[in-house]
Each structure stands twice: as C-alpha cells, then as structure tokens.
C-alpha cells in the first residue's frame, strides 16, 4: 500500500508506475476485475477533475475491490490511497506500507498496526518512511502506552 498526501498525487503516482509497468494496470482503470495496481480514493463524481474520474468508485465497487485486494491470489497486489483503507481496513496479508503523507496519533498507530502483524508465513510488516514519521510514531506509542497502563485503551 502506498499512502500519498492527496488524491491528485495518488493518481500521479499511479500514472508514473503505469508508465514504467504497463503490464501492472488494466487498459481501463475502471476495470476492477483486472490489474495489479489500483487507486482507491473518494470523490464527488462529475464535479471532480478529469484525471481523478477513472479512479472514482461507488461504495459498492470499493467494497468489491476491497474483497479482491484481501484475496492473496487475486493478482491485485498494490494499492495507492490517500485516506481510504488506512484505518478500519483489515487485510492480514498486507506486508509493506509506503508512507508519503504526514500521519500522527491514533491514525498512524492504526495504519502501522495493520501491516505489522503476523499472518501465515509473514513474520511482520515493513514501513517505508519517506517523510521521517519516527518522532510521530514514538509520540503515538508513548500516548498509547500511557493510556494502556491506566486502562484507557480498552474503554469505549
């Protein structure tokens, strides 16, 4: 999973990778049944810039794409996101997170946690940090640890 700072950058990243690896993408980006690489972003339909249009999906199509991504044998191996699928998305097979977006606190902890867990032969995850989020991760861990010791992490 590649995490970008904006939807525009997500699409530009897709275009750059597609130019280098045309066999990774569908001829039509709207074809959700094929292609190794997809962009998952939200949008408001026809009011959005033309470059984003091929990557906008309804909620039902995003859910179908999520099912495909979670299947390790689907051939859909790389997704570019801005906000979608960073939290509350459970795909145990995820193993590498490429971070090119500032993240902090709870959102950072959730994003890291979904990658850094054991699954099958996967011993853990890898975070490729392009921004230097180490300080934010340390702060988030300290906050979580302090709440955990007070019993706050389990409260609803």
Buried (B, 14 or more C-beta within 10 A) or exposed (E): BBBBEEBBBBBBBBBEBBEEEEEBBBEEBEEBEBBBBBBBBBBEEEEBEEEBBBBBBEEEEBEBBBEBBBEEEBEBEBBBBBBBBBBEBEBBEBBEBBBBBEBBEEBBBBBBEBBBBEBEEEEEBEBEEEEEBEEBBEEBEEBBEEEEEEEEEEEE
